[in-house]
Amino acid sequence: MRSSTESVAFDTKAREKAADTFGMWVFIGSEAMLFGAILLVFLIARISYGTAFAAASQRLSLPLGTLNTAVLLTSSFAMVLAHTFTASRRWRPAVWALICTSLLGIVFLFVKAVEYGREFKEGLAPVLGAPFSFTGPDPTHAEFFFALYFAMTSLHALHLICGVAVIAGMLLLWPGTTEASRTHRVQAIGLYWHFVDIVWVFLFPVLYLINR
Amino acid sequence: MSHIRKLIVAYLGLLALLALTVGSSFLDLGGLNSALNLAIAAAKAAIIATLFMHLTSEGILPRLAVAATGLWLAVLFGLTLIGQ
C-alpha cells in the first residue's frame, strides 16, 4: 500500500509538511546571512563615503528600478496564487500562475540586462575589465559604489535565474508527479521566490533611493 | 474566495508602499529619508512574510528559524557597527 507521506521518514503528512517548511526557512535564514553580510559592507561604505555614494546612486535609472520592483512584487503575487490553487487542487490555474511567475522573473532579468547595458555604455561598470569613468565628487569611491551595486544585483539575479530554472523544471516534470509532491514542491519554491522578492525590496531603496 | 481577496489587497498594498517609498525620495526630509525608506521596506517584507509565506500560520518552527536569523544578523551588524 502506498504511504500518504512522500518520504518513509515521516508517520504523518502534517509532520512531513512541518519538516519541509522548517527546512526551507532554515535555508532562507542562511541566505539572509549571505545578503546581510553584503548589505553590511554597503552600509559601512555608505556611512564612510556618503557624498560619493549619493552622487553615484543618482546615475542609476530610477524608472527602471521602480518598474522592476513592481514586476517582482507581481511575480510574488502570481506565486502565492499558484500556492493557493495547488492547496485547493485546482491544477490548471496553478500551472498558469506558475508560468506567469517565471515569465515575470524573466521580464525582471531582461529589464536588469537593459540597465546593465546602459551602465556599461556610460562607463559606470567597473566589472569584467570594462573602463570606468565618473565625473563627480570622489570617483574612487563612486567606483566602489558601482562595484557593490553590480555584486549585489548580480547575486540577486543569479538567485532569480535559479528560481526560474526550478519552476521550469517543476513544470516539465508536472504531468508525472503525484498530487502530494506537487503541493510540497510549490510550497518550497514559493518560499524561496518570496524570499528573493524580499531581498529586492531591501536592495531597491538602499541602492536607488539614496539622497535622491 | 475571501482568501484570494485578502491576497489581492496585500498585493495592492505592496504597490502602494512602492509608490510611497519612491515618492518620499523626492522630498527633502534630511536624515529621515533613509529611515522612512527602510521602514517601508520592512513593512513590505512583513506583508510578504505573513500573507505570502504564511510565516505566522504554520506553527512555531518557521518563526523560530526567523528569530535565529534575526539574532545572528543582530550580532553581525551590532558588533561591526559598535566600532564605527
Chai-1 contact restraints between the chains, C-beta under 6 A:
chainA,res_idxA,chainB,res_idxB,connection_type,confidence,min_distance_angstrom,max_distance_angstrom,comment,restraint_id
A,A18,B,G59,contact,1.0,0.0,6.0,A-B,restraint_1
A,T21,B,E58,contact,1.0,0.0,6.0,A-B,restraint_2
A,F22,B,L61,contact,1.0,0.0,6.0,A-B,restraint_3
A,W25,B,P62,contact,1.0,0.0,6.0,A-B,restraint_4
A,W25,B,A65,contact,1.0,0.0,6.0,A-B,restraint_5
A,V26,B,A65,contact,1.0,0.0,6.0,A-B,restraint_6
A,G29,B,A65,contact,1.0,0.0,6.0,A-B,restraint_7
A,G29,B,T69,contact,1.0,0.0,6.0,A-B,restraint_8
A,A32,B,T69,contact,1.0,0.0,6.0,A-B,restraint_9
A,G36,B,L73,contact,1.0,0.0,6.0,A-B,restraint_10
A,L40,B,F77,contact,1.0,0.0,6.0,A-B,restraint_11
A,L40,B,T80,contact,1.0,0.0,6.0,A-B,restraint_12
A,T66,B,V22,contact,1.0,0.0,6.0,A-B,restraint_13
A,T69,B,L18,contact,1.0,0.0,6.0,A-B,restraint_14
A,L73,B,L14,contact,1.0,0.0,6.0,A-B,restraint_15
A,S76,B,F52,contact,1.0,0.0,6.0,A-B,restraint_16
A,F77,B,Y11,contact,1.0,0.0,6.0,A-B,restraint_17
A,V80,B,L7,contact,1.0,0.0,6.0,A-B,restraint_18
A,V80,B,F52,contact,1.0,0.0,6.0,A-B,restraint_19
A,L191,B,M53,contact,1.0,0.0,6.0,A-B,restraint_20
A,H194,B,I48,contact,1.0,0.0,6.0,A-B,restraint_21
A,H194,B,F52,contact,1.0,0.0,6.0,A-B,restraint_22
A,H194,B,M53,contact,1.0,0.0,6.0,A-B,restraint_23
A,I198,B,A45,contact,1.0,0.0,6.0,A-B,restraint_24
A,I198,B,I48,contact,1.0,0.0,6.0,A-B,restraint_25
A,V201,B,A41,contact,1.0,0.0,6.0,A-B,restraint_26
A,V201,B,K44,contact,1.0,0.0,6.0,A-B,restraint_27
A,V201,B,A45,contact,1.0,0.0,6.0,A-B,restraint_28
A,F202,B,A41,contact,1.0,0.0,6.0,A-B,restraint_29
A,P205,B,T21,contact,1.0,0.0,6.0,A-B,restraint_30
A,P205,B,N37,contact,1.0,0.0,6.0,A-B,restraint_31
A,P205,B,A41,contact,1.0,0.0,6.0,A-B,restraint_32
A,L209,B,S25,contact,1.0,0.0,6.0,A-B,restraint_33
A,L209,B,N37,contact,1.0,0.0,6.0,A-B,restraint_34
A,R212,B,S25,contact,1.0,0.0,6.0,A-B,restraint_35
